Amino acid sequence: MKFWQLRNQFYDLICFNINQVYAWQPGFDKNNLTRWVKQNLLVKLRNSWYSFPDYVKMSVS
């Protein structure tokens, strides 16, 4: 799966968890989330919750 596919699906939710991703794509590789966090494409909030950096910047401003 490409990052843009995940972004298009979950961007409007502001934050999402891994179970929502599995419900959408049952064969999803969780390692992708780790890679995207390391590339600063996603922000890990806690446990299995993630958000996009755009929203984190908005809440700090």
C-alpha positions as CSV (number, residue, x, y, z in Angstrom):
1,M,0.0,0.0,0.0
2,K,1.2,3.5,-0.8
3,F,1.0,6.3,1.8
4,W,-1.3,8.5,-0.4
5,Q,-3.9,5.7,-0.3
6,L,-3.9,5.7,3.5
7,R,-3.9,9.5,3.5
8,N,-6.9,9.8,1.2
9,Q,-8.8,7.3,3.3
10,F,-8.1,8.6,6.8
11,Y,-7.2,12.3,6.4
12,D,-10.7,13.6,7.3
13,L,-10.7,11.6,10.6
14,I,-7.8,13.7,12.1
15,C,-6.7,10.6,14.1
16,F,-7.1,6.9,13.4
17,N,-6.0,3.6,14.9
18,I,-4.6,0.4,13.5
19,N,-7.9,-1.4,13.8
20,Q,-9.6,1.1,11.5
21,V,-6.8,0.5,9.0
22,Y,-7.3,-3.3,9.3
23,A,-11.0,-2.9,8.8
24,W,-10.3,-1.0,5.6
25,Q,-7.4,-3.2,4.3
26,P,-7.3,-6.6,6.2
27,G,-3.9,-7.5,4.7
28,F,-2.2,-4.2,5.8
29,D,1.4,-4.5,6.9
30,K,1.8,-2.6,10.2
31,N,5.5,-2.0,9.5
32,N,4.4,0.6,6.9
33,L,3.1,2.7,9.8
34,T,6.5,2.5,11.5
35,R,8.3,3.5,8.3
36,W,6.0,6.4,7.7
37,V,6.4,7.7,11.2
38,K,10.2,7.6,10.7
39,Q,9.8,9.5,7.5
40,N,7.6,12.1,9.4
41,L,4.6,11.3,7.2
42,L,2.6,10.2,10.2
43,V,2.7,11.1,13.9
44,K,2.3,8.3,16.5
45,L,0.0,9.7,19.3
46,R,-0.1,6.7,21.6
47,N,-0.3,2.9,21.5
48,S,-2.0,2.3,18.1
49,W,-3.3,5.8,17.4
50,Y,-1.8,7.9,14.6
51,S,-2.4,11.3,13.0
52,F,-1.0,13.4,10.2
53,P,1.6,16.1,10.9
54,D,-0.7,18.8,9.5
55,Y,-3.1,18.3,12.3
56,V,-0.5,18.3,15.0
57,K,0.9,21.6,13.8
58,M,-2.6,23.1,13.8
59,S,-3.2,22.2,17.4
60,V,0.1,23.7,18.6
61,S,-0.4,27.0,16.8
